[in-house]
Amino acid sequence: MAVEVVTGVDDAHSRFWNDNVSIKPFDVVVALKAHLWAANVPWSFERLGTSVGVSASQAHAATRRLAEAGLYRPADRSVRVHALTAFAAHGIPHVLPVPPGPLVVGMPTPHAAPPLCHELSYSEAYVWPASEGVPGRAIVPLHPALPAAGTQDPQLYAALALIDALRVGRVRDRQLAMSALDRLLGEPARDASWVRARELARDAG
């Protein structure tokens, strides 16, 4: 099912985010996508950008900012997952918070989406505004293209919904979100440096 972003979300981003921050909200999306792809999908910046709805140059610029922040290793194109999860737990709630907006239609997030929807129950959903979906309070996504990108990659969608729980959730929601995010990102086959070590060990043997 194709999901289009509702007109006006780009304007919301320009008002909501501070263009002067060193790490931009979209960079978190790139880090998650690159890490989830690391072991299983050979990727180029063109493919990475296309998968999240931006150009190759925008994807490359995101990895450059991530590297400057110590969250990405350009040499082997791997995400420093422990640093990323630490930033998610202790940084995102403070630097990327988001207040629930008006009632709209859209794609469910954070407690209304997997995996937290299986553990939490609220009377009101939160959603990324989109052309179709379910009713709920609007949550400005980390990037306007996320509804479409989420429909194409269930793991990325789950990771982003967990990030939203850190941005907007209560203390218990954040604790559950971090546990789930640690499990999702901590799978050993997801770490590019781990894969490279396996390859070196195989060649040496």
N, C-alpha and C positions, 0 to 999 in steps of 0.2 A: 504494500500500500504506500503510495507516494504521499508525503506530507510536506506541505509548503509552509513557509514561515509567514506569519501574519504581518501585513504591512505596518510599519511603525516600530518594529522591534529594533531595527538598526538605529533609529533615533533614540530609543531608550538606552541603547548601549553608549551612544555618544554622550548622553547626559549622566549615565550611571557610573561609568568607569573613568578613572583618572588616567589620562593619556601619559602622564609623567612617571608612572610606576615602572620599575625595571622589569618586573614579570607581569605580563598581561594575562588576563583571564584565559584567552585563547591558547596560551602556551601550555596551560594545564591539560587542555584537550590533546594537543600534539604529543605531550609527554605520555599520556595514557595510551594513545593509539600506537605510538612507536613501541612502547613496552609490550603491549598485548600482541603486537605483530612480531616482536623480535626474533623468536625462535622458529616461527612457522611460515612467515611470509617475507621473501626478499623484497625490500621496498626501496623506492627512489623517492626523492623529495616531490617529484611530480605526482607519483602515486599517493604519497602521504597527503599532499595537499588536496588532491581530488577526493580522497576518502572523507575529508572533513570540510569540504566545500570552500577551499581557498586555493590560491596559486602556489606553484612550487617555491617561488621566492618568498612568499609569506610563511610557508612551512619552514623553509631554511632559516628565516629570520627568527622564528620562534625557537628553533633548536639553538641558535646562537645565544639568545637571551637565557635559555635554560642552562647552557654551558657556563655562562658568566655567573649564574646563580649557584653553580655546583650541582645541578640536577641532571646533567647530561654529559656523556663522554663522546666528543666528536670522533675520536680516533677509531672507535669500534661501533659508533652509532648506537650506544646503549644508554638507557636511563639508569641513573643511580637510584635504584628503587628504595633503598633505606632512607636516603635523603628526601626522596619524593614523599614517602609515607610520613616522615617526620614533618615536612612542610604541610602536608594535608592535615595532620592532627593539630599542629600548633600555630600554623600560619593562616591557612585558608579561612577559618572561622573569623579571623580578625581583619584580614586584608581583602577578602572577597565576600563579605556578608551580603545578604540580599533580603529585603523585607517582602513578605507576600503582598501582591498587588490586587487589583480588582478581579472580580469573577469573569473568567473568559472560558473559551474552549481550547483544549490543547492536549499535549502528550504528557502522561503522568510522570511525575518526579516528586520528591525523593521517596517519602514513605508510601506513596501511591504506586510506585514502580517496583519491580523485582530488583534486589532480593528483599528489601525491607517490608514490602507489602505483605510478606508471609509472617512477619514478626510484629508489625505495628498496625494499629487500627485507629484511624481518626475519622471524624464525621465529615471532614472537608478535605478534598484532594488538593494538591498543588500540581500545577502543570506548566510546561513550556508553551506559550501561546502559539497556536498553529491553525491552519485552515480547517482542520477537523480533529476530533478526538473526544475527550470527556470534559465536563465542566469542572472548574476548580479555580483556585486563586493563582494568579499569574506569578511565575518565578522567572525573572530575567535570566536566560541561559548564559553560559560562559561565552557562547558565540551564536549568532542568529541561525547558523546552518545546522545546529545540533538536532532539531527534530528529524530532519532528513537523514543525517548521519547515524542517528540512533536506530532508525528503522533498518539500516543496512548492516549493523554490527551489534548484536545483542550484548556482547561482553563490554563494548565501549559504552553502550546505553546503561548497563548496570553500574559501571564504574562512575559514570557522570551523575547518575541518580544518587550514588553514595556521596559523591563530592557535594551535591546539593544539600544532602542531609547535614553535612558539616557546615554549610553556609547558612542554613536557616533553622536547623533542628534544635530540639531541646537537648539537655545534657545526656539523657539516656539514648536518644536517637543518635547522637554523635558517637557514643560509645559503641553502639551496635554497628554503626556505619564503618567505624575504624576497624572493628574486628572483621567485618565482611570484606573491606578493602584490602586488609593485610592478606586475607586468604586469596583474594582474586589476583593481586599483584605479586604475591609471594610464591606462586608456583615456579619451581626451579626451571622449567622449560621455557619460562618467559624472559629469562635474563640473557641478553646477548653475550655478555662476558662469560657466563656459564657455558653457553653453546660453544664459544671459541675455545674454552679450556677443554671441552670434550673433544673437539676436533683435533687440537694439538696432542692430546693424550692418545687418540686413535692413530694419528700419523706416527707418533713416537713408538707405538706398539707394533 
